[in-house]
């Protein structure tokens, strides 16, 4: 491999001649061989967008000459379009509060801008990573701002996928509306309901998740761009500080705003803890729903789509692999929530040194939940009900008698159950039809009556 020699404050660094990154990235590669996972591309694109806004502001204010600024802006466009994805090799977990990631982006943008101007990579006399690309910026305002942009975009996508999953359950709610079944609490048979009503509860949980994730933007929209190192804006002109947020808002089409006290969003990262808590709620719902689908499938009341062989030794075995995978994604999100809260609590004074871990964990959680919602929505669309199996459990369950309490009372219901058991009967519905009359039984056990809110007291005073 051919190399070029670059220099930084510590000395010379060998850089592959074809690489767009430079000395600072080379140092990071040597220093942080930790996870083998590179920085999330959504964060890279967001950082590039921040650099774009900075270049536009510096161009308008004449802090950058036009030719140089336009080359940087063009390079930013290529990065955000994913054209240079292979040039960001730094490990997601790194020391320095994200400096290595910021420098990686600076170097890639500088070297691509140099090429656009007709120069050769590494000739920083044409475009300099720090003096030009990073002009009037610090990692400490670029990185948190970019992370919030990446999170907001991902939240919007997650909200859309959660809505799709909600819709899939709502379709099944309607499809299964007439299928009566026995309910279960504490792993025991309980009062009856319909399979459609059971699926409606899944849909309602996802409705809350959709709304919460959609509203999360309000909790994370305050950024600290322009605050430079500690939030005071030291090293940046006031005109730039006021203009760069406007440029960033125009570029992103997001309702972001610079904090009134910029030291706060520079030093404090509690907004990420709040958002992560919302993600944990979504994860909790997905785990619970996945467990319920597996149980209903085991009972035979529903049939999950068969997707792959379930055993290397047991022929014909098919496992509920999608709910299992979704549950695992939810567990990982819950673990990430703990990491995010811990990392956010460990910032010191004017900065949080653990921003890379926060970024990696929250963006991973968003991707996991987005993919899980999409996977599960497709799976739910293929669920079929076994109405006969539902009816079988329903008609033999002693819990069925509870539906008749308003008509016959507790003592009479207990007496009928004793007779039912003594007779050795199997079908409680048939037994009750003989004892109470078919009309009352059919009315009481109709889908409409089972899921209506309470019962109508015909003798109640309506005055």
One Martini backbone bead per residue (centre of mass of N, CA, C, O) as a GRO file, in nm:
protein
  463
    1UNK     BB    1   0.096   0.036   0.022
    2UNK     BB    2   0.041   0.361  -0.015
    3UNK     BB    3   0.182   0.664   0.125
    4UNK     BB    4   0.131   0.940   0.334
    5UNK     BB    5   0.255   1.230   0.501
    6UNK     BB    6   0.146   1.344   0.814
    7UNK     BB    7   0.074   1.617   1.045
    8UNK     BB    8   0.089   1.681   1.391
    9UNK     BB    9   0.150   1.770   1.719
   10UNK     BB   10   0.308   1.470   1.747
   11UNK     BB   11   0.360   1.429   1.430
   12UNK     BB   12   0.391   1.163   1.229
   13UNK     BB   13   0.168   1.012   0.969
   14UNK     BB   14   0.052   0.730   0.818
   15UNK     BB   15  -0.130   0.747   0.504
   16UNK     BB   16  -0.324   0.642   0.286
   17UNK     BB   17  -0.325   0.778  -0.026
   18UNK     BB   18  -0.653   0.722  -0.077
   19UNK     BB   19  -0.734   0.870   0.167
   20UNK     BB   20  -0.944   1.115   0.323
   21UNK     BB   21  -0.810   1.075   0.564
   22UNK     BB   22  -0.593   1.142   0.846
   23UNK     BB   23  -0.403   1.180   1.122
   24UNK     BB   24  -0.629   1.176   1.339
   25UNK     BB   25  -0.753   0.911   1.241
   26UNK     BB   26  -0.501   0.738   1.269
   27UNK     BB   27  -0.480   0.768   1.575
   28UNK     BB   28  -0.761   0.646   1.643
   29UNK     BB   29  -0.708   0.364   1.526
   30UNK     BB   30  -0.474   0.305   1.730
   31UNK     BB   31  -0.630   0.382   2.011
   32UNK     BB   32  -0.944   0.234   1.928
   33UNK     BB   33  -0.961  -0.110   1.954
   34UNK     BB   34  -1.264  -0.212   2.054
   35UNK     BB   35  -1.551  -0.306   1.888
   36UNK     BB   36  -1.559  -0.287   1.555
   37UNK     BB   37  -1.746  -0.035   1.552
   38UNK     BB   38  -1.864   0.210   1.380
   39UNK     BB   39  -1.984   0.498   1.324
   40UNK     BB   40  -2.276   0.615   1.285
   41UNK     BB   41  -2.400   0.741   0.991
   42UNK     BB   42  -2.607   0.940   1.102
   43UNK     BB   43  -2.392   1.108   1.248
   44UNK     BB   44  -2.215   1.179   1.010
   45UNK     BB   45  -2.433   1.329   0.848
   46UNK     BB   46  -2.492   1.540   1.068
   47UNK     BB   47  -2.211   1.662   1.084
   48UNK     BB   48  -2.202   1.748   0.788
   49UNK     BB   49  -2.442   1.942   0.818
   50UNK     BB   50  -2.303   2.132   1.016
   51UNK     BB   51  -2.069   2.205   0.825
   52UNK     BB   52  -2.247   2.329   0.612
   53UNK     BB   53  -2.366   2.558   0.786
   54UNK     BB   54  -2.092   2.684   0.858
   55UNK     BB   55  -2.003   2.748   0.567
   56UNK     BB   56  -2.241   2.931   0.497
   57UNK     BB   57  -2.190   3.139   0.720
   58UNK     BB   58  -1.889   3.202   0.648
   59UNK     BB   59  -1.953   3.299   0.365
   60UNK     BB   60  -2.156   3.530   0.425
   61UNK     BB   61  -1.929   3.663   0.633
   62UNK     BB   62  -1.634   3.623   0.500
   63UNK     BB   63  -1.451   3.377   0.636
   64UNK     BB   64  -1.486   3.250   0.348
   65UNK     BB   65  -1.404   3.175   0.055
   66UNK     BB   66  -1.593   3.082  -0.203
   67UNK     BB   67  -1.441   2.841  -0.328
   68UNK     BB   68  -1.392   2.690  -0.061
   69UNK     BB   69  -1.683   2.674   0.046
   70UNK     BB   70  -1.808   2.522  -0.198
   71UNK     BB   71  -1.633   2.270  -0.166
   72UNK     BB   72  -1.730   2.194   0.114
   73UNK     BB   73  -2.032   2.178   0.047
   74UNK     BB   74  -2.002   1.954  -0.164
   75UNK     BB   75  -1.878   1.746   0.029
   76UNK     BB   76  -2.116   1.734   0.222
   77UNK     BB   77  -2.315   1.617   0.019
   78UNK     BB   78  -2.164   1.348  -0.027
   79UNK     BB   79  -2.178   1.244   0.260
   80UNK     BB   80  -2.496   1.257   0.303
   81UNK     BB   81  -2.526   1.051   0.045
   82UNK     BB   82  -2.294   0.813   0.093
   83UNK     BB   83  -2.017   0.836  -0.094
   84UNK     BB   84  -1.807   0.815   0.188
   85UNK     BB   85  -1.844   0.570   0.393
   86UNK     BB   86  -1.540   0.438   0.393
   87UNK     BB   87  -1.409   0.711   0.562
   88UNK     BB   88  -1.530   0.587   0.861
   89UNK     BB   89  -1.328   0.391   1.086
   90UNK     BB   90  -1.402   0.472   1.359
   91UNK     BB   91  -1.468   0.397   1.662
   92UNK     BB   92  -1.748   0.437   1.852
   93UNK     BB   93  -1.543   0.393   2.086
   94UNK     BB   94  -1.411   0.687   2.253
   95UNK     BB   95  -1.212   0.922   2.331
   96UNK     BB   96  -1.284   1.282   2.358
   97UNK     BB   97  -1.603   1.339   2.305
   98UNK     BB   98  -1.564   1.304   1.965
   99UNK     BB   99  -1.309   1.416   1.821
  100UNK     BB  100  -1.243   1.192   1.616
  101UNK     BB  101  -1.502   1.224   1.451
  102UNK     BB  102  -1.474   1.521   1.379
  103UNK     BB  103  -1.193   1.487   1.239
  104UNK     BB  104  -1.276   1.286   1.026
  105UNK     BB  105  -1.472   1.478   0.885
  106UNK     BB  106  -1.280   1.710   0.832
  107UNK     BB  107  -1.080   1.547   0.651
  108UNK     BB  108  -1.272   1.448   0.435
  109UNK     BB  109  -1.374   1.726   0.347
  110UNK     BB  110  -1.104   1.850   0.278
  111UNK     BB  111  -1.004   1.638   0.063
  112UNK     BB  112  -1.247   1.665  -0.124
  113UNK     BB  113  -1.219   1.969  -0.171
  114UNK     BB  114  -0.940   1.955  -0.294
  115UNK     BB  115  -1.026   1.790  -0.541
  116UNK     BB  116  -1.236   1.993  -0.648
  117UNK     BB  117  -0.984   2.209  -0.679
  118UNK     BB  118  -0.737   2.009  -0.800
  119UNK     BB  119  -0.602   1.859  -0.581
  120UNK     BB  120  -0.430   1.687  -0.324
  121UNK     BB  121  -0.418   1.487  -0.088
  122UNK     BB  122  -0.291   1.680   0.194
  123UNK     BB  123  -0.331   1.980   0.076
  124UNK     BB  124  -0.389   2.221   0.324
  125UNK     BB  125  -0.357   2.492   0.161
  126UNK     BB  126  -0.646   2.477   0.039
  127UNK     BB  127  -0.775   2.283   0.276
  128UNK     BB  128  -0.853   2.293   0.619
  129UNK     BB  129  -0.980   2.109   0.874
  130UNK     BB  130  -0.967   2.349   1.093
  131UNK     BB  131  -0.954   2.643   0.955
  132UNK     BB  132  -1.216   2.565   0.772
  133UNK     BB  133  -1.417   2.331   0.844
  134UNK     BB  134  -1.384   2.416   1.175
  135UNK     BB  135  -1.484   2.694   1.175
  136UNK     BB  136  -1.613   2.809   1.471
  137UNK     BB  137  -1.552   2.530   1.619
  138UNK     BB  138  -1.645   2.236   1.817
  139UNK     BB  139  -1.698   1.935   1.932
  140UNK     BB  140  -1.888   2.046   2.175
  141UNK     BB  141  -2.109   2.152   1.948
  142UNK     BB  142  -2.126   1.954   1.710
  143UNK     BB  143  -2.192   1.674   1.831
  144UNK     BB  144  -2.457   1.726   1.994
  145UNK     BB  145  -2.610   1.849   1.759
  146UNK     BB  146  -2.592   1.606   1.566
  147UNK     BB  147  -2.724   1.399   1.750
  148UNK     BB  148  -3.000   1.535   1.767
  149UNK     BB  149  -3.059   1.517   1.468
  150UNK     BB  150  -3.039   1.209   1.442
  151UNK     BB  151  -3.260   1.147   1.650
  152UNK     BB  152  -3.497   1.295   1.525
  153UNK     BB  153  -3.501   1.139   1.261
  154UNK     BB  154  -3.538   0.858   1.396
  155UNK     BB  155  -3.803   0.920   1.541
  156UNK     BB  156  -3.974   0.959   1.291
  157UNK     BB  157  -3.936   0.673   1.183
  158UNK     BB  158  -4.041   0.520   1.430
  159UNK     BB  159  -4.325   0.639   1.429
  160UNK     BB  160  -4.403   0.517   1.155
  161UNK     BB  161  -4.360   0.215   1.235
  162UNK     BB  162  -4.555   0.214   1.475
  163UNK     BB  163  -4.803   0.282   1.301
  164UNK     BB  164  -4.791   0.027   1.129
  165UNK     BB  165  -4.826  -0.170   1.364
  166UNK     BB  166  -5.089  -0.063   1.465
  167UNK     BB  167  -5.244  -0.120   1.198
  168UNK     BB  168  -5.209  -0.428   1.202
  169UNK     BB  169  -5.374  -0.470   1.465
  170UNK     BB  170  -5.637  -0.331   1.369
  171UNK     BB  171  -5.702  -0.534   1.148
  172UNK     BB  172  -5.726  -0.777   1.345
  173UNK     BB  173  -5.946  -0.663   1.519
  174UNK     BB  174  -6.160  -0.681   1.292
  175UNK     BB  175  -6.118  -0.978   1.199
  176UNK     BB  176  -6.162  -1.081   1.527
  177UNK     BB  177  -6.440  -0.965   1.647
  178UNK     BB  178  -6.620  -1.261   1.647
  179UNK     BB  179  -6.405  -1.402   1.838
  180UNK     BB  180  -6.448  -1.600   2.093
  181UNK     BB  181  -6.295  -1.603   2.428
  182UNK     BB  182  -6.069  -1.661   2.671
  183UNK     BB  183  -5.939  -1.520   2.932
  184UNK     BB  184  -5.621  -1.411   3.099
  185UNK     BB  185  -5.489  -1.439   3.437
  186UNK     BB  186  -5.217  -1.549   3.583
  187UNK     BB  187  -5.231  -1.814   3.398
  188UNK     BB  188  -5.551  -1.793   3.401
  189UNK     BB  189  -5.866  -1.823   3.371
  190UNK     BB  190  -6.107  -1.592   3.259
  191UNK     BB  191  -6.286  -1.379   3.124
  192UNK     BB  192  -6.448  -1.306   2.849
  193UNK     BB  193  -6.381  -1.239   2.495
  194UNK     BB  194  -6.212  -1.115   2.220
  195UNK     BB  195  -5.967  -1.128   1.990
  196UNK     BB  196  -5.996  -0.838   1.898
  197UNK     BB  197  -5.966  -0.708   2.178
  198UNK     BB  198  -5.684  -0.815   2.230
  199UNK     BB  199  -5.558  -0.660   1.982
  200UNK     BB  200  -5.635  -0.371   2.071
  201UNK     BB  201  -5.425  -0.350   2.300
  202UNK     BB  202  -5.181  -0.350   2.117
  203UNK     BB  203  -5.257  -0.095   1.956
  204UNK     BB  204  -5.262   0.105   2.196
  205UNK     BB  205  -4.968   0.082   2.278
  206UNK     BB  206  -4.859   0.181   1.999
  207UNK     BB  207  -4.994   0.457   2.003
  208UNK     BB  208  -4.822   0.567   2.232
  209UNK     BB  209  -4.549   0.525   2.102
  210UNK     BB  210  -4.597   0.703   1.858
  211UNK     BB  211  -4.651   0.968   2.014
  212UNK     BB  212  -4.397   0.983   2.187
  213UNK     BB  213  -4.188   0.984   1.956
  214UNK     BB  214  -4.300   1.232   1.813
  215UNK     BB  215  -4.269   1.430   2.074
  216UNK     BB  216  -3.954   1.414   2.132
  217UNK     BB  217  -3.848   1.661   1.980
  218UNK     BB  218  -3.911   1.866   2.210
  219UNK     BB  219  -3.677   1.738   2.407
  220UNK     BB  220  -3.425   1.780   2.159
  221UNK     BB  221  -3.410   2.080   2.008
  222UNK     BB  222  -3.181   2.182   2.188
  223UNK     BB  223  -2.885   2.351   2.100
  224UNK     BB  224  -2.504   2.436   2.087
  225UNK     BB  225  -2.447   2.589   1.849
  226UNK     BB  226  -2.181   2.833   1.902
  227UNK     BB  227  -2.038   2.747   2.188
  228UNK     BB  228  -1.818   2.563   2.157
  229UNK     BB  229  -1.640   2.442   2.417
  230UNK     BB  230  -1.854   2.562   2.681
  231UNK     BB  231  -2.087   2.792   2.570
  232UNK     BB  232  -1.955   3.099   2.508
  233UNK     BB  233  -1.820   3.131   2.206
  234UNK     BB  234  -1.531   3.102   2.198
  235UNK     BB  235  -1.392   3.201   1.876
  236UNK     BB  236  -1.672   3.328   1.790
  237UNK     BB  237  -1.869   3.517   1.618
  238UNK     BB  238  -2.173   3.651   1.668
  239UNK     BB  239  -2.277   3.636   1.378
  240UNK     BB  240  -2.237   3.332   1.354
  241UNK     BB  241  -2.405   3.229   1.594
  242UNK     BB  242  -2.680   3.342   1.467
  243UNK     BB  243  -2.655   3.206   1.175
  244UNK     BB  244  -2.602   2.894   1.196
  245UNK     BB  245  -2.885   2.811   1.300
  246UNK     BB  246  -3.037   2.900   1.048
  247UNK     BB  247  -2.891   2.715   0.848
  248UNK     BB  248  -2.960   2.450   0.992
  249UNK     BB  249  -3.266   2.474   0.975
  250UNK     BB  250  -3.280   2.482   0.666
  251UNK     BB  251  -3.135   2.210   0.605
  252UNK     BB  252  -3.323   2.018   0.802
  253UNK     BB  253  -3.624   2.101   0.871
  254UNK     BB  254  -3.600   2.170   1.178
  255UNK     BB  255  -3.702   2.267   1.520
  256UNK     BB  256  -3.442   2.409   1.598
  257UNK     BB  257  -3.255   2.547   1.890
  258UNK     BB  258  -3.085   2.766   2.060
  259UNK     BB  259  -2.983   2.807   2.357
  260UNK     BB  260  -2.994   3.051   2.590
  261UNK     BB  261  -2.804   2.854   2.763
  262UNK     BB  262  -2.531   2.701   2.625
  263UNK     BB  263  -2.404   2.556   2.869
  264UNK     BB  264  -2.618   2.341   2.913
  265UNK     BB  265  -2.605   2.162   2.636
  266UNK     BB  266  -2.297   2.111   2.688
  267UNK     BB  267  -2.305   1.975   2.987
  268UNK     BB  268  -2.597   1.851   2.932
  269UNK     BB  269  -2.773   1.508   2.875
  270UNK     BB  270  -3.078   1.451   2.976
  271UNK     BB  271  -3.239   1.432   2.709
  272UNK     BB  272  -3.141   1.141   2.643
  273UNK     BB  273  -3.275   1.006   2.884
  274UNK     BB  274  -3.564   1.077   2.812
  275UNK     BB  275  -3.572   0.938   2.537
  276UNK     BB  276  -3.485   0.657   2.635
  277UNK     BB  277  -3.740   0.611   2.804
  278UNK     BB  278  -3.930   0.596   2.562
  279UNK     BB  279  -3.786   0.355   2.429
  280UNK     BB  280  -3.834   0.162   2.666
  281UNK     BB  281  -4.139   0.156   2.642
  282UNK     BB  282  -4.143   0.029   2.362
  283UNK     BB  283  -3.984  -0.222   2.440
  284UNK     BB  284  -4.182  -0.327   2.650
  285UNK     BB  285  -4.419  -0.369   2.455
  286UNK     BB  286  -4.277  -0.563   2.257
  287UNK     BB  287  -4.221  -0.785   2.461
  288UNK     BB  288  -4.509  -0.835   2.553
  289UNK     BB  289  -4.634  -0.895   2.277
  290UNK     BB  290  -4.446  -1.126   2.198
  291UNK     BB  291  -4.527  -1.311   2.432
  292UNK     BB  292  -4.830  -1.328   2.359
  293UNK     BB  293  -4.799  -1.449   2.076
  294UNK     BB  294  -4.658  -1.706   2.167
  295UNK     BB  295  -4.887  -1.807   2.353
  296UNK     BB  296  -5.119  -1.813   2.146
  297UNK     BB  297  -4.971  -2.012   1.964
  298UNK     BB  298  -4.946  -2.243   2.169
  299UNK     BB  299  -5.266  -2.261   2.216
  300UNK     BB  300  -5.392  -2.216   1.906
  301UNK     BB  301  -5.549  -1.935   1.853
  302UNK     BB  302  -5.299  -1.882   1.678
  303UNK     BB  303  -5.114  -1.830   1.360
  304UNK     BB  304  -4.805  -1.811   1.280
  305UNK     BB  305  -4.584  -1.759   1.064
  306UNK     BB  306  -4.391  -1.968   0.863
  307UNK     BB  307  -4.022  -1.931   0.813
  308UNK     BB  308  -3.861  -2.175   0.965
  309UNK     BB  309  -3.673  -2.401   1.073
  310UNK     BB  310  -3.650  -2.508   1.431
  311UNK     BB  311  -3.461  -2.772   1.378
  312UNK     BB  312  -3.182  -3.010   1.367
  313UNK     BB  313  -3.369  -3.274   1.500
  314UNK     BB  314  -3.679  -3.169   1.463
  315UNK     BB  315  -3.910  -3.243   1.262
  316UNK     BB  316  -4.140  -2.973   1.193
  317UNK     BB  317  -4.026  -2.749   1.355
  318UNK     BB  318  -4.169  -2.427   1.457
  319UNK     BB  319  -4.076  -2.101   1.532
  320UNK     BB  320  -4.118  -1.777   1.696
  321UNK     BB  321  -3.884  -1.575   1.567
  322UNK     BB  322  -3.985  -1.284   1.562
  323UNK     BB  323  -4.067  -1.240   1.859
  324UNK     BB  324  -3.787  -1.317   1.964
  325UNK     BB  325  -3.627  -1.090   1.820
  326UNK     BB  326  -3.787  -0.850   1.932
  327UNK     BB  327  -3.728  -0.905   2.229
  328UNK     BB  328  -3.420  -0.872   2.205
  329UNK     BB  329  -3.426  -0.581   2.118
  330UNK     BB  330  -3.564  -0.478   2.375
  331UNK     BB  331  -3.341  -0.564   2.572
  332UNK     BB  332  -3.119  -0.386   2.447
  333UNK     BB  333  -3.260  -0.117   2.499
  334UNK     BB  334  -3.265  -0.143   2.806
  335UNK     BB  335  -2.958  -0.153   2.836
  336UNK     BB  336  -2.905   0.121   2.699
  337UNK     BB  337  -3.054   0.293   2.904
  338UNK     BB  338  -2.852   0.248   3.128
  339UNK     BB  339  -2.605   0.360   2.978
  340UNK     BB  340  -2.713   0.644   2.926
  341UNK     BB  341  -2.761   0.729   3.217
  342UNK     BB  342  -2.473   0.683   3.312
  343UNK     BB  343  -2.320   0.861   3.105
  344UNK     BB  344  -2.476   1.127   3.170
  345UNK     BB  345  -2.386   1.131   3.481
  346UNK     BB  346  -2.050   1.152   3.405
  347UNK     BB  347  -2.026   1.426   3.361
  348UNK     BB  348  -1.799   1.722   3.364
  349UNK     BB  349  -1.912   2.012   3.395
  350UNK     BB  350  -1.871   2.133   3.054
  351UNK     BB  351  -1.879   1.806   2.992
  352UNK     BB  352  -1.922   1.501   2.801
  353UNK     BB  353  -1.702   1.232   2.762
  354UNK     BB  354  -1.950   1.005   2.676
  355UNK     BB  355  -2.080   1.058   2.392
  356UNK     BB  356  -2.018   0.801   2.223
  357UNK     BB  357  -2.197   0.610   2.394
  358UNK     BB  358  -2.458   0.762   2.368
  359UNK     BB  359  -2.474   0.754   2.061
  360UNK     BB  360  -2.458   0.452   2.014
  361UNK     BB  361  -2.702   0.365   2.193
  362UNK     BB  362  -2.938   0.546   2.080
  363UNK     BB  363  -2.909   0.467   1.779
  364UNK     BB  364  -2.942   0.167   1.821
  365UNK     BB  365  -3.221   0.173   1.948
  366UNK     BB  366  -3.365   0.302   1.707
  367UNK     BB  367  -3.299   0.078   1.505
  368UNK     BB  368  -3.419  -0.161   1.654
  369UNK     BB  369  -3.713  -0.053   1.674
  370UNK     BB  370  -3.763   0.000   1.378
  371UNK     BB  371  -3.712  -0.292   1.282
  372UNK     BB  372  -3.909  -0.435   1.473
  373UNK     BB  373  -4.170  -0.299   1.376
  374UNK     BB  374  -4.147  -0.390   1.083
  375UNK     BB  375  -4.133  -0.694   1.126
  376UNK     BB  376  -4.397  -0.726   1.296
  377UNK     BB  377  -4.597  -0.613   1.092
  378UNK     BB  378  -4.557  -0.835   0.880
  379UNK     BB  379  -4.632  -1.068   1.071
  380UNK     BB  380  -4.920  -0.982   1.155
  381UNK     BB  381  -5.046  -0.999   0.869
  382UNK     BB  382  -5.008  -1.337   0.888
  383UNK     BB  383  -5.218  -1.381   1.096
  384UNK     BB  384  -5.414  -1.645   1.229
  385UNK     BB  385  -5.717  -1.783   1.326
  386UNK     BB  386  -5.861  -2.022   1.569
  387UNK     BB  387  -6.185  -2.046   1.632
  388UNK     BB  388  -6.218  -2.337   1.744
  389UNK     BB  389  -6.011  -2.316   1.973
  390UNK     BB  390  -6.139  -2.080   2.115
  391UNK     BB  391  -6.414  -2.225   2.163
  392UNK     BB  392  -6.312  -2.461   2.327
  393UNK     BB  393  -6.210  -2.300   2.569
  394UNK     BB  394  -6.466  -2.133   2.618
  395UNK     BB  395  -6.692  -2.371   2.662
  396UNK     BB  396  -6.515  -2.517   2.915
  397UNK     BB  397  -6.503  -2.273   3.099
  398UNK     BB  398  -6.581  -2.171   3.419
  399UNK     BB  399  -6.545  -1.854   3.368
  400UNK     BB  400  -6.812  -1.810   3.204
  401UNK     BB  401  -7.016  -1.754   3.442
  402UNK     BB  402  -6.955  -1.448   3.493
  403UNK     BB  403  -7.147  -1.330   3.267
  404UNK     BB  404  -7.421  -1.414   3.454
  405UNK     BB  405  -7.443  -1.244   3.717
  406UNK     BB  406  -7.658  -1.021   3.645
  407UNK     BB  407  -7.890  -1.250   3.606
  408UNK     BB  408  -7.826  -1.480   3.866
  409UNK     BB  409  -7.589  -1.462   4.041
  410UNK     BB  410  -7.363  -1.603   4.254
  411UNK     BB  411  -7.509  -1.847   4.378
  412UNK     BB  412  -7.624  -1.968   4.118
  413UNK     BB  413  -7.353  -1.998   3.974
  414UNK     BB  414  -7.227  -2.194   4.179
  415UNK     BB  415  -7.439  -2.416   4.151
  416UNK     BB  416  -7.395  -2.470   3.845
  417UNK     BB  417  -7.099  -2.555   3.870
  418UNK     BB  418  -7.145  -2.801   4.049
  419UNK     BB  419  -7.324  -2.950   3.849
  420UNK     BB  420  -7.125  -2.960   3.614
  421UNK     BB  421  -6.905  -3.127   3.763
  422UNK     BB  422  -7.084  -3.365   3.855
  423UNK     BB  423  -7.173  -3.444   3.552
  424UNK     BB  424  -6.914  -3.435   3.361
  425UNK     BB  425  -6.899  -3.207   3.185
  426UNK     BB  426  -6.762  -3.005   2.905
  427UNK     BB  427  -6.995  -2.805   2.807
  428UNK     BB  428  -7.103  -2.513   2.940
  429UNK     BB  429  -7.287  -2.391   2.729
  430UNK     BB  430  -7.485  -2.630   2.701
  431UNK     BB  431  -7.560  -2.646   2.996
  432UNK     BB  432  -7.677  -2.353   3.018
  433UNK     BB  433  -7.896  -2.384   2.799
  434UNK     BB  434  -8.061  -2.589   2.965
  435UNK     BB  435  -8.091  -2.410   3.234
  436UNK     BB  436  -8.142  -2.093   3.092
  437UNK     BB  437  -8.141  -2.080   2.799
  438UNK     BB  438  -8.055  -1.992   2.484
  439UNK     BB  439  -8.111  -1.688   2.473
  440UNK     BB  440  -7.939  -1.596   2.716
  441UNK     BB  441  -7.672  -1.721   2.624
  442UNK     BB  442  -7.641  -1.580   2.350
  443UNK     BB  443  -7.651  -1.292   2.461
  444UNK     BB  444  -7.421  -1.310   2.676
  445UNK     BB  445  -7.204  -1.453   2.449
  446UNK     BB  446  -7.176  -1.223   2.279
  447UNK     BB  447  -6.949  -1.015   2.146
  448UNK     BB  448  -7.088  -0.752   2.229
  449UNK     BB  449  -7.126  -0.817   2.536
  450UNK     BB  450  -6.823  -0.887   2.611
  451UNK     BB  451  -6.709  -0.575   2.508
  452UNK     BB  452  -6.880  -0.413   2.664
  453UNK     BB  453  -6.928  -0.148   2.889
  454UNK     BB  454  -7.075  -0.329   3.056
  455UNK     BB  455  -7.417  -0.335   3.165
  456UNK     BB  456  -7.761  -0.333   3.114
  457UNK     BB  457  -7.996  -0.182   3.329
  458UNK     BB  458  -8.335  -0.206   3.294
  459UNK     BB  459  -8.408  -0.095   3.609
  460UNK     BB  460  -8.293   0.167   3.595
  461UNK     BB  461  -8.276   0.495   3.682
  462UNK     BB  462  -8.326   0.764   3.422
  463UNK     BB  463  -8.375   1.050   3.566
   0.00000   0.00000   0.00000
